[in-house]
Amino acid sequence: MNIKYIYRGLCGILLTVLYCASFFMVWYTFVRDHNQTGQLLGYGNLGMSTGIYLVMIFLLMRSLGGYQIGVHRMMRTIAGQIVTLLIADFVEIFISMAITGQFRFFFAFSGRYLGLFIAQSALTLLMSTGMIIMYQRVFPSLKMVEICGNFQNTLYEKIESRPDKYDIEEKIQYPENGEGLEEEIAKYDAVVVNDLPSEEKNKVLKLCFEMDKRVYFTPKLSDIIVRGAEELNIFDTPLYLCRNMGIPLWERILKRAFDILLSAVLLVLLSPVFLGVMIAIKIEDGGPVFYKQERVTLNGRKFWILKFRSMVVNAEDDGHPHPAGEHDPRITKVGHFIRPCRMDELPQLLNILKGEMSVVGPRPERVENVEEYTREIPEFSFRHKVRGGLTGYAQVYGKYNTKALDKLKMDLTYITNYSPLLDLQIIFETLKILFVKESTEGFSEKQLEHMRQVELLQQLREEHKR
């Protein structure tokens, strides 16, 4: 077994034991001080409550990447651990009340578990930071060779942004007939296959398999569709089935019921937040509280998405979209507060309640963006097999400025692998990314300049047609 996996496993065990031990101490001291029946201190109750907590920690840590020491960026890993603790400690309030049968202890449990969460979070920051720094020092980055096709992209820059994990030492074009490729691959720890034609990519994958070399490659849209295939063992040969029917009926019903329930509950619970943001927006400049945009959802249907206004009035008075940059002067003071934590998106709970959106799904795009992207990428319409979402796969694993093709690949991954558990995982991941700046960052000046040039060319084409 790779020593890296052993190290991660030991770190995960240590963190889990510390979390459960700290919970056990809080739970034990409470039932010792409030044990009126003499039964709560028995091994059964103590073991059951700690066992439930252990299962929650394990499942949440796995789902949110809390055990991935050294895999993700430091803050993303720690954010996953803290969100795990937040959810587990909150749920334990109600589990503890159920075990004790004393619902009058709500505030007593809330105070104790809040203190537990703060102490565990401080311990997490200390322990995980040390573990990750140790990992980076003990395990050097992989020495890699990138085998390129003719398509130009930014994969090299993305991989090189993680020097703690990867180091592309050489970039080569796929040689004619693959001659000399084995000798090149043998020099490195791993291979990056960057948009090679299918035939050449398959040759490299087979060669790496033969040589026991790990290989990284960017999937094509057909690769993602095949990932969701069902394996059939009815002949004496492997057979895969891609149903391509979208989400099954019973899962659509369950998803819609979940959307209605969650959006209604959140609208009630967050009503004070709604009121506070509305008052703040109105006080700042007296303009409208809400901002509406026409977007595209299920089956290409258009609807008006709602947001809290975070930019000046008439920020797009020329009728053309202008994506926000990292230091956009059009963003209001209130906007600088509500945009990073995604509070400007909260009114979309009303869109969800109306059936125009779902809690989880591909992020609805503006009509003009859909038209532009579909001209460049005809498969972009595949995203409309499901309702657009308040959050989605591309939102939690991508960035605000992720390119259209990459967003399409992530959203197609969600559609072809849908399950209610995947929805729950994305919701938990959404809580995690609030701690991570890179997921909310705006477009860089270089990206904005490129987008302005594309927009100008589009306007010139329209004028030429007239």
Summary of the structure (lengths in Angstrom):
residues: 466
radius of gyration: 25.4
end to end distance: 66.2
largest distance: 86.0
contacts: 1356
relative contact order: 0.08
helix: 60%
strand: 12%
